Amino acid sequence: MINGSLLRDAIISGSINISNKKREVDELNVFPVPDGDTGTNMSMTMGAAQRELEMLDNDTPVDKVAEKAASALLRGARGNSGVILSLLFRGMSKGLAGKKTATCEDMANALELGVKAAYKAVMKPTEGTILTVARVASEKAQEVAYSTNDVAVFWNEVCVTAKETLDKTPEMLPTLKKAGVVDAGGMGLLLIWEAMLEVFKGGEITAPELKKAEVKTITTAISEMGDGEEEINFTYCTEFLVDKKEDCPDALKLRAYLETIGDCVVVVDDDDIIKVHVHTDHPGKALEKGLSFGMLMNLKIENMRIQHEDRLKEAKNAKANNITPVKPEKPFGFVAVAAGDGLEAVFKDLGVDCIVRGGQTMNPSTDDILNAIYQTPAETVFVLPNNKNIIMAAEQAVKLADRRVCVLQSRTIPQGISAMLAFDEDVDFIQNRKNMSKALEKVSTGQITFAARDSDYEGHNIKKGELLVLENGKLAFTDKDITKAALKLTRRLIKSNSSFVTLIYGSDVTDEAAEATYKLIRSKISDKIEITMINGGQPVYYYIVSVE
């Protein structure tokens, strides 16, 4: 029988294991754009449950442990992989409801409920992913539960089947096979389950692994810079780890460069990694320089000026769960996800009530989005995720909110802007939802970023640091010249009926460079097409191009 303390320790062990090995999972991502990545998202999602479970007593019944884990995972879910993971554990909670202890049959039924919930949540389930690994393992669990009530034997069979299925994922998805990797989400799930198995077998909770460069001295060095009350000279707090390459230059060279573009520089290294912290107006330059020393991991970019402005407001609501919902004062309100001072200002000007800061490299959690909904004084709240990897987390907030919430399927910033422009306060909810959805579907979006690692993707032999040019979310071409790439991308996006082009330039593009790009594009396309340029200030993406 599985009691509450055993399940609690097993889930905590799973959380620690995915945290220890998140880099290995991140490296399985096929698409080489800078990203929060699967391992990081799953680790942060599990970490939310771990913090809650560590406070439970040994005599907590199994259903309460499962319920506490499921609730924390749902609120802490980040990215699609994190949401799917939370749904799998949500099924476990439902399957164990009302039980002080659980049998293997109970666990098998719980897994089945979780798999059904996860498949239902994904609009177009793709086989060869975490969904397949969970489903096949769940089917095996049903079979094994009839032949044994030894939890260690039972869960071992679940893990063996999950591993066998994971190994087959390259045969199910051609992109995995070509890249020579297995599915990242499936690997993350297996790592969690394997650590749970060790506890079920009577072993210890997995021990956290700390790199030398992540020890207390780093935290101390950063904290000694002050509590943020001092004058802010640069906008973005940028942190990342560098997994050193074989011929890695001396880390002092990286520090010297960073000191030319910012302040509060901390660069500490050991034999394997370099820990970097810098305050700068050009986070992309810091990341690009870091790439010359090795592969980047655990990227985090935060706008310190906005953080400073919000300090007093956030202090009143230090714990997310303690945020008091504001009373509705109007029929409609809006929440949008965005990163960059300029983009946040655009959404505010269009009528967005609350901005959730996040995007490609920093997927906000379900709780982050829910808290923004609570702070929107409206009876109906429209949510604009503006990133395909945030939509599922936003949809989970719908179930938790105390008011009507509609998540529009905006996958890019330009789609979110077009949706807001289509809103009409004089029509009802159904008509607005229809109008805004149609508006975002008419937008074509292009993005220019850089390759975070070497990759062979969809026929492109990509080198780390090269420009990656995306057309409606898919890799269109690579380049080395940002201005020429922006022109080529814009031409590709323009159709015979196109009327408007919007150029949104990021934090690593100067006003002068943006103006030159604007003039080049203006001179090369029809005068009948209107061109607007916006200083978005977004990290990671040099340009976001919108064509309607």
PLY file of the C-alpha trace (Angstrom):
ply
format ascii 1.0
element vertex 548
property float x
property float y
property float z
element edge 547
property int vertex1
property int vertex2
end_header
0.00 0.00 0.00
1.12 3.53 -0.74
0.57 5.89 2.19
0.70 9.67 2.12
4.31 10.07 3.25
5.52 7.56 0.65
3.71 9.35 -2.18
4.87 12.72 -0.88
8.51 11.65 -0.80
8.22 10.02 -4.22
6.91 13.18 -5.87
9.54 15.32 -4.12
12.20 12.91 -5.38
10.80 13.22 -8.90
10.95 17.00 -8.66
14.57 16.98 -7.56
15.56 14.53 -10.28
14.08 16.60 -13.12
15.73 19.67 -11.61
19.09 17.89 -11.54
18.75 16.76 -15.14
16.77 19.57 -16.74
19.78 20.53 -18.88
19.82 17.05 -20.43
16.14 17.42 -21.26
16.59 20.95 -22.61
19.25 19.67 -25.00
16.73 17.31 -26.59
14.70 20.19 -27.98
15.01 20.01 -31.75
14.29 23.66 -32.57
17.44 25.70 -31.76
15.82 29.04 -30.83
16.60 30.54 -27.40
13.87 29.11 -25.22
12.81 28.29 -21.65
12.89 24.70 -22.93
11.08 21.59 -21.85
13.34 20.52 -19.00
13.32 23.96 -17.44
9.54 24.28 -17.69
8.95 20.80 -16.24
11.43 21.45 -13.45
9.79 24.73 -12.46
6.36 23.11 -12.60
7.43 20.22 -10.34
9.20 22.67 -8.06
5.86 24.32 -7.29
4.55 20.98 -5.97
7.74 20.20 -4.10
7.51 23.41 -2.05
3.96 22.56 -0.98
4.64 18.89 -0.25
7.68 19.61 1.91
5.34 21.26 4.43
3.08 18.19 4.86
3.22 15.92 7.92
4.01 12.22 7.70
0.46 11.28 8.69
-1.16 13.19 5.79
-3.41 10.73 3.89
-2.56 9.84 0.31
-5.54 11.70 -1.18
-4.51 14.98 0.48
-0.94 14.58 -0.75
-2.16 13.99 -4.30
-4.60 16.90 -4.04
-1.93 19.28 -2.74
0.50 18.25 -5.49
-2.13 18.57 -8.22
-3.22 22.03 -7.08
0.35 23.33 -6.89
1.25 21.82 -10.27
-1.80 23.34 -11.92
-0.99 26.80 -10.61
2.73 26.47 -11.27
2.44 24.92 -14.75
4.77 26.54 -17.30
4.77 25.79 -21.00
2.86 23.02 -22.74
5.00 20.30 -21.15
4.35 21.71 -17.68
0.60 21.85 -18.27
0.50 18.25 -19.53
2.54 17.17 -16.51
0.12 18.95 -14.18
-2.85 17.22 -15.84
-1.27 13.79 -15.37
-0.96 14.47 -11.65
-4.44 15.98 -11.61
-5.74 12.61 -12.76
-3.81 10.98 -9.94
-5.56 13.28 -7.49
-8.99 12.39 -8.85
-8.19 8.69 -8.84
-7.02 8.76 -5.23
-9.83 10.96 -3.89
-11.16 9.75 -0.54
-8.34 7.26 0.03
-5.98 7.22 3.01
-3.73 4.69 1.26
-3.56 3.48 -2.34
-3.18 0.11 -4.03
-1.53 -0.56 -7.37
-4.99 -0.75 -8.91
-5.77 2.70 -7.51
-2.57 4.07 -9.02
-3.33 2.46 -12.39
-6.77 4.04 -12.45
-5.29 7.37 -11.42
-2.78 7.26 -14.28
-5.56 6.47 -16.74
-7.57 9.49 -15.59
-4.50 11.71 -15.96
-3.79 10.52 -19.50
-7.40 11.12 -20.57
-7.29 14.65 -19.13
-4.00 15.41 -20.88
-5.19 14.18 -24.28
-8.42 16.13 -23.90
-6.53 19.36 -23.17
-4.40 19.18 -26.34
-6.30 20.36 -29.42
-4.36 18.17 -31.84
-2.52 15.44 -29.88
0.67 14.31 -31.57
1.92 10.77 -31.08
5.60 10.42 -30.32
5.46 12.92 -27.47
5.03 12.89 -23.68
1.37 12.01 -24.33
2.32 8.73 -26.00
4.80 7.82 -23.28
2.18 8.44 -20.58
-0.61 6.62 -22.45
1.31 3.43 -23.20
2.71 3.32 -19.65
-0.80 3.80 -18.30
-2.08 0.88 -20.38
0.72 -1.28 -18.97
-0.19 -0.12 -15.45
-3.74 -1.43 -15.91
-2.35 -4.80 -17.01
0.22 -5.12 -14.20
-2.21 -4.04 -11.46
-4.11 -7.30 -11.94
-1.02 -9.44 -11.35
0.73 -7.72 -8.43
0.04 -5.48 -5.47
3.73 -4.81 -4.83
4.11 -1.11 -5.55
7.82 -1.41 -6.41
7.15 -4.17 -8.96
4.16 -2.28 -10.33
5.91 1.06 -10.75
9.01 -0.59 -12.18
6.88 -2.01 -15.01
5.42 1.46 -15.59
8.93 2.93 -15.90
10.23 0.10 -18.12
7.30 0.57 -20.49
7.73 4.35 -20.47
11.42 3.92 -21.36
10.63 1.49 -24.18
8.01 3.86 -25.57
10.34 6.85 -25.26
12.99 5.00 -27.26
10.42 4.52 -30.05
9.44 8.19 -30.30
11.97 8.93 -33.08
10.16 6.39 -35.24
6.87 8.23 -34.63
8.15 11.74 -35.31
10.51 12.28 -38.29
11.94 15.49 -36.79
13.14 13.53 -33.75
14.66 10.82 -35.92
16.52 13.30 -38.09
17.90 15.07 -35.03
18.81 11.75 -33.42
16.96 12.46 -30.17
13.96 11.19 -28.22
11.03 13.39 -27.17
12.06 15.90 -24.50
8.75 15.88 -22.63
8.70 12.09 -22.55
12.24 12.05 -21.18
11.28 14.54 -18.46
8.33 12.40 -17.43
10.50 9.28 -17.28
13.06 11.04 -15.07
10.30 12.00 -12.64
8.81 8.51 -12.59
12.21 6.81 -12.18
12.99 8.91 -9.12
9.57 8.05 -7.71
10.40 4.37 -8.27
13.50 4.58 -6.08
11.37 5.83 -3.19
8.73 3.16 -3.79
11.53 0.58 -3.64
12.52 1.84 -0.19
15.35 4.11 -1.29
16.16 7.67 -0.33
14.80 10.85 -1.91
17.05 11.94 -4.77
19.72 14.36 -3.57
19.99 17.77 -5.25
23.06 18.21 -7.45
24.81 21.56 -7.15
27.49 22.71 -9.54
30.41 24.51 -7.94
29.44 27.73 -9.67
25.93 27.55 -8.20
26.96 27.36 -4.55
26.14 29.94 -1.92
28.99 32.24 -2.86
27.20 33.13 -6.10
23.93 33.93 -4.38
25.82 35.95 -1.81
27.72 37.87 -4.45
24.53 38.84 -6.24
22.61 39.68 -3.06
25.44 41.93 -1.87
24.70 44.19 -4.82
21.76 45.55 -2.84
18.04 45.13 -2.62
17.18 47.12 -5.71
16.66 50.45 -3.96
19.81 51.92 -5.47
19.76 53.88 -8.74
19.04 51.65 -11.72
21.58 52.40 -14.44
20.60 49.58 -16.80
17.24 48.05 -17.61
17.62 44.27 -17.81
18.86 41.88 -15.15
20.32 39.06 -17.25
21.38 35.70 -15.83
22.45 32.49 -17.50
24.74 29.48 -17.24
27.31 28.55 -19.86
28.13 24.89 -20.37
31.79 25.27 -21.32
32.93 24.00 -24.71
36.21 22.12 -25.02
38.28 25.12 -26.12
36.47 27.59 -23.87
38.32 30.90 -23.46
39.16 32.24 -20.01
35.98 33.37 -18.23
37.74 36.61 -17.32
37.36 37.64 -20.97
33.61 37.24 -20.69
33.58 39.34 -17.53
35.66 42.04 -19.20
33.23 42.24 -22.11
30.14 42.35 -19.89
31.60 45.24 -17.92
31.62 47.27 -21.15
27.86 46.84 -21.65
26.56 46.90 -18.08
27.23 46.78 -14.37
26.72 44.48 -11.36
28.69 41.84 -13.23
29.24 38.46 -11.61
31.12 35.77 -13.54
32.15 32.66 -11.59
33.24 29.40 -13.18
34.42 25.89 -12.45
35.62 23.10 -14.73
32.21 22.66 -16.39
30.13 25.82 -16.30
30.19 29.60 -16.00
27.56 31.41 -13.92
26.77 34.87 -15.32
24.87 37.83 -13.88
24.83 41.31 -15.44
22.63 44.41 -15.52
22.56 45.72 -19.10
20.43 47.45 -21.72
21.46 44.82 -24.26
20.78 41.29 -22.95
21.07 39.84 -26.45
24.68 41.01 -26.68
25.43 39.31 -23.37
23.85 36.09 -24.61
25.70 36.20 -27.93
29.01 36.72 -26.17
28.18 33.85 -23.83
27.64 31.59 -26.85
31.31 31.98 -27.78
32.19 30.27 -24.49
29.73 27.38 -24.75
26.07 26.38 -24.74
23.66 28.59 -22.79
21.33 27.25 -20.10
18.80 28.62 -17.60
18.34 31.99 -19.29
16.52 34.63 -17.24
15.93 38.22 -18.31
13.98 40.62 -16.11
13.11 44.30 -16.54
14.39 45.95 -13.36
12.79 49.33 -13.98
9.34 47.80 -14.11
10.18 45.61 -11.13
11.16 48.72 -9.19
7.94 50.53 -10.13
5.87 47.53 -9.02
7.81 46.84 -5.81
5.28 48.35 -3.41
2.33 46.76 -5.21
3.96 43.34 -5.23
4.95 43.60 -1.56
1.27 43.66 -0.63
0.79 40.39 -2.44
4.03 38.55 -1.72
2.31 35.20 -1.93
0.48 34.68 -5.19
-2.31 32.68 -3.57
-3.08 35.53 -1.20
-3.95 38.01 -3.93
-7.44 39.40 -3.38
-9.49 39.61 -6.60
-10.66 43.11 -7.47
-14.36 43.69 -7.95
-15.65 43.95 -11.53
-16.32 47.54 -12.54
-16.85 47.10 -16.28
-18.12 44.46 -18.73
-14.79 43.59 -20.40
-11.14 43.55 -19.39
-7.89 42.31 -20.88
-4.72 40.47 -19.84
-1.79 40.18 -22.24
1.58 38.43 -22.04
4.49 40.52 -23.31
8.13 41.38 -22.65
9.69 44.73 -23.43
8.81 48.26 -22.32
7.63 49.28 -25.77
5.36 46.29 -26.26
3.90 46.66 -22.80
3.15 50.30 -23.56
1.46 49.36 -26.83
-0.86 46.90 -25.12
-1.61 49.39 -22.34
-2.47 52.03 -24.95
-4.83 49.56 -26.62
-6.73 49.03 -23.38
-5.05 46.04 -21.73
-5.58 46.16 -17.96
-2.79 43.82 -16.78
0.46 42.76 -18.42
2.03 39.41 -17.53
5.71 39.75 -18.24
6.97 36.79 -20.20
7.41 35.21 -23.58
9.73 32.82 -25.35
12.48 32.59 -22.73
10.26 33.02 -19.69
6.95 31.22 -19.89
4.67 32.53 -17.13
2.87 30.03 -14.93
-0.86 29.45 -14.74
-0.79 31.25 -11.38
0.91 34.30 -12.92
-1.90 34.57 -15.45
-4.59 33.86 -12.86
-3.29 36.64 -10.62
-3.46 39.09 -13.53
-7.06 38.01 -14.18
-7.88 38.65 -10.52
-6.44 42.16 -10.81
-8.56 42.97 -13.85
-11.74 44.79 -12.76
-14.08 43.22 -15.31
-16.89 40.71 -15.48
-15.34 39.05 -18.55
-11.58 38.93 -19.06
-9.97 38.23 -22.44
-6.47 36.71 -22.15
-3.91 37.13 -24.94
-1.06 34.59 -24.44
0.83 35.86 -27.53
2.94 32.70 -27.60
1.94 29.16 -28.55
3.74 27.69 -25.54
1.69 29.84 -23.12
-1.81 29.09 -24.42
-2.28 25.87 -22.43
-1.15 27.48 -19.17
-3.60 30.33 -19.79
-6.43 27.88 -20.46
-5.84 26.20 -17.10
-6.42 29.56 -15.40
-9.96 29.60 -16.82
-10.93 26.76 -14.48
-9.61 28.59 -11.43
-10.93 32.09 -12.04
-13.87 33.66 -10.22
-15.19 35.31 -13.39
-15.71 34.52 -17.06
-12.38 34.19 -18.88
-11.81 33.78 -22.61
-8.35 32.76 -23.83
-7.86 33.95 -27.39
-5.47 31.81 -29.45
-2.88 34.53 -30.10
0.44 32.85 -30.85
2.46 35.99 -31.52
2.64 39.58 -30.33
1.26 40.98 -33.63
-1.74 38.66 -33.38
-2.42 39.97 -29.89
-2.21 43.58 -31.07
-4.60 42.92 -33.98
-7.06 41.21 -31.65
-7.09 44.26 -29.36
-7.64 46.60 -32.33
-10.69 44.54 -33.29
-12.38 44.90 -29.90
-15.62 46.89 -29.90
-17.07 47.91 -26.52
-20.50 48.38 -28.11
-21.00 44.70 -29.03
-21.50 41.65 -26.79
-19.04 38.99 -25.66
-19.83 36.48 -28.41
-19.41 39.01 -31.21
-16.20 40.39 -29.72
-14.74 36.90 -29.35
-15.60 36.22 -32.99
-14.22 39.54 -34.26
-11.00 39.34 -32.26
-10.37 35.72 -33.26
-10.87 36.54 -36.94
-8.56 39.53 -36.67
-5.64 37.60 -35.22
-6.01 34.89 -37.87
-5.41 37.45 -40.62
-1.97 38.40 -39.31
1.26 36.95 -40.67
4.20 37.15 -38.27
7.92 37.00 -38.86
10.65 36.93 -36.22
14.42 37.25 -36.28
16.44 35.74 -33.44
19.67 33.77 -33.09
20.55 30.08 -32.89
21.24 28.93 -29.35
23.10 25.83 -30.55
24.30 23.95 -33.61
21.50 22.03 -35.25
20.40 20.23 -38.39
16.76 21.25 -38.63
14.41 20.77 -41.59
17.25 20.77 -44.09
19.04 23.74 -42.52
22.57 23.20 -41.23
22.44 25.77 -38.44
25.46 27.10 -36.62
25.29 28.51 -33.11
24.95 32.31 -33.19
23.53 32.45 -36.73
20.40 34.50 -37.35
17.25 32.41 -37.40
14.38 33.84 -39.41
10.95 32.46 -38.59
7.85 32.78 -40.74
4.61 32.13 -38.84
6.48 30.02 -36.31
8.43 27.93 -38.81
12.08 28.31 -39.75
12.22 30.09 -43.12
15.96 30.70 -43.57
19.18 31.63 -41.78
21.29 34.71 -42.36
24.19 36.75 -41.02
22.97 40.29 -41.76
20.04 41.50 -39.65
18.94 44.31 -41.97
18.98 42.16 -45.10
17.23 39.37 -43.24
14.47 41.78 -42.18
13.94 42.88 -45.79
13.86 39.32 -47.11
11.46 38.25 -44.37
9.10 41.17 -45.01
9.00 40.41 -48.73
8.16 36.78 -47.99
5.28 37.79 -45.70
3.71 40.33 -48.08
0.88 39.00 -50.25
-1.08 40.60 -53.07
-3.74 41.86 -50.65
-1.37 43.07 -47.91
-1.90 46.66 -46.74
0.03 47.10 -43.49
3.52 46.22 -42.27
4.65 46.75 -38.69
8.33 46.50 -37.71
8.91 45.93 -33.99
12.57 46.18 -33.01
14.06 44.71 -29.87
16.38 45.78 -27.07
19.50 44.78 -29.00
18.72 46.95 -32.03
19.70 50.62 -31.88
17.34 53.36 -33.03
19.77 54.14 -35.84
19.91 50.52 -37.04
16.12 50.25 -36.89
15.74 53.45 -38.91
18.12 52.10 -41.55
16.11 48.88 -41.75
12.89 50.86 -42.09
14.30 52.97 -44.93
15.58 49.92 -46.79
12.24 48.11 -46.57
10.34 51.30 -47.46
12.43 51.68 -50.61
11.91 48.08 -51.71
8.16 47.53 -51.32
5.07 49.15 -52.80
4.11 52.65 -51.66
0.54 51.37 -51.32
1.62 49.41 -48.25
1.72 51.38 -45.01
4.76 50.72 -42.78
4.87 51.44 -39.06
7.92 51.06 -36.82
7.71 50.42 -33.06
10.47 50.25 -30.45
9.23 47.13 -28.68
12.25 46.68 -26.43
11.72 42.92 -26.47
14.61 40.61 -25.55
15.76 37.69 -27.73
14.04 38.83 -30.95
15.87 41.49 -32.96
12.79 42.12 -35.09
9.17 41.03 -35.04
7.49 41.74 -38.38
3.72 41.89 -38.76
1.93 41.92 -42.12
-1.81 42.34 -42.62
0 1
1 2
2 3
3 4
4 5
5 6
6 7
7 8
8 9
9 10
10 11
11 12
12 13
13 14
14 15
15 16
16 17
17 18
18 19
19 20
20 21
21 22
22 23
23 24
24 25
25 26
26 27
27 28
28 29
29 30
30 31
31 32
32 33
33 34
34 35
35 36
36 37
37 38
38 39
39 40
40 41
41 42
42 43
43 44
44 45
45 46
46 47
47 48
48 49
49 50
50 51
51 52
52 53
53 54
54 55
55 56
56 57
57 58
58 59
59 60
60 61
61 62
62 63
63 64
64 65
65 66
66 67
67 68
68 69
69 70
70 71
71 72
72 73
73 74
74 75
75 76
76 77
77 78
78 79
79 80
80 81
81 82
82 83
83 84
84 85
85 86
86 87
87 88
88 89
89 90
90 91
91 92
92 93
93 94
94 95
95 96
96 97
97 98
98 99
99 100
100 101
101 102
102 103
103 104
104 105
105 106
106 107
107 108
108 109
109 110
110 111
111 112
112 113
113 114
114 115
115 116
116 117
117 118
118 119
119 120
120 121
121 122
122 123
123 124
124 125
125 126
126 127
127 128
128 129
129 130
130 131
131 132
132 133
133 134
134 135
135 136
136 137
137 138
138 139
139 140
140 141
141 142
142 143
143 144
144 145
145 146
146 147
147 148
148 149
149 150
150 151
151 152
152 153
153 154
154 155
155 156
156 157
157 158
158 159
159 160
160 161
161 162
162 163
163 164
164 165
165 166
166 167
167 168
168 169
169 170
170 171
171 172
172 173
173 174
174 175
175 176
176 177
177 178
178 179
179 180
180 181
181 182
182 183
183 184
184 185
185 186
186 187
187 188
188 189
189 190
190 191
191 192
192 193
193 194
194 195
195 196
196 197
197 198
198 199
199 200
200 201
201 202
202 203
203 204
204 205
205 206
206 207
207 208
208 209
209 210
210 211
211 212
212 213
213 214
214 215
215 216
216 217
217 218
218 219
219 220
220 221
221 222
222 223
223 224
224 225
225 226
226 227
227 228
228 229
229 230
230 231
231 232
232 233
233 234
234 235
235 236
236 237
237 238
238 239
239 240
240 241
241 242
242 243
243 244
244 245
245 246
246 247
247 248
248 249
249 250
250 251
251 252
252 253
253 254
254 255
255 256
256 257
257 258
258 259
259 260
260 261
261 262
262 263
263 264
264 265
265 266
266 267
267 268
268 269
269 270
270 271
271 272
272 273
273 274
274 275
275 276
276 277
277 278
278 279
279 280
280 281
281 282
282 283
283 284
284 285
285 286
286 287
287 288
288 289
289 290
290 291
291 292
292 293
293 294
294 295
295 296
296 297
297 298
298 299
299 300
300 301
301 302
302 303
303 304
304 305
305 306
306 307
307 308
308 309
309 310
310 311
311 312
312 313
313 314
314 315
315 316
316 317
317 318
318 319
319 320
320 321
321 322
322 323
323 324
324 325
325 326
326 327
327 328
328 329
329 330
330 331
331 332
332 333
333 334
334 335
335 336
336 337
337 338
338 339
339 340
340 341
341 342
342 343
343 344
344 345
345 346
346 347
347 348
348 349
349 350
350 351
351 352
352 353
353 354
354 355
355 356
356 357
357 358
358 359
359 360
360 361
361 362
362 363
363 364
364 365
365 366
366 367
367 368
368 369
369 370
370 371
371 372
372 373
373 374
374 375
375 376
376 377
377 378
378 379
379 380
380 381
381 382
382 383
383 384
384 385
385 386
386 387
387 388
388 389
389 390
390 391
391 392
392 393
393 394
394 395
395 396
396 397
397 398
398 399
399 400
400 401
401 402
402 403
403 404
404 405
405 406
406 407
407 408
408 409
409 410
410 411
411 412
412 413
413 414
414 415
415 416
416 417
417 418
418 419
419 420
420 421
421 422
422 423
423 424
424 425
425 426
426 427
427 428
428 429
429 430
430 431
431 432
432 433
433 434
434 435
435 436
436 437
437 438
438 439
439 440
440 441
441 442
442 443
443 444
444 445
445 446
446 447
447 448
448 449
449 450
450 451
451 452
452 453
453 454
454 455
455 456
456 457
457 458
458 459
459 460
460 461
461 462
462 463
463 464
464 465
465 466
466 467
467 468
468 469
469 470
470 471
471 472
472 473
473 474
474 475
475 476
476 477
477 478
478 479
479 480
480 481
481 482
482 483
483 484
484 485
485 486
486 487
487 488
488 489
489 490
490 491
491 492
492 493
493 494
494 495
495 496
496 497
497 498
498 499
499 500
500 501
501 502
502 503
503 504
504 505
505 506
506 507
507 508
508 509
509 510
510 511
511 512
512 513
513 514
514 515
515 516
516 517
517 518
518 519
519 520
520 521
521 522
522 523
523 524
524 525
525 526
526 527
527 528
528 529
529 530
530 531
531 532
532 533
533 534
534 535
535 536
536 537
537 538
538 539
539 540
540 541
541 542
542 543
543 544
544 545
545 546
546 547
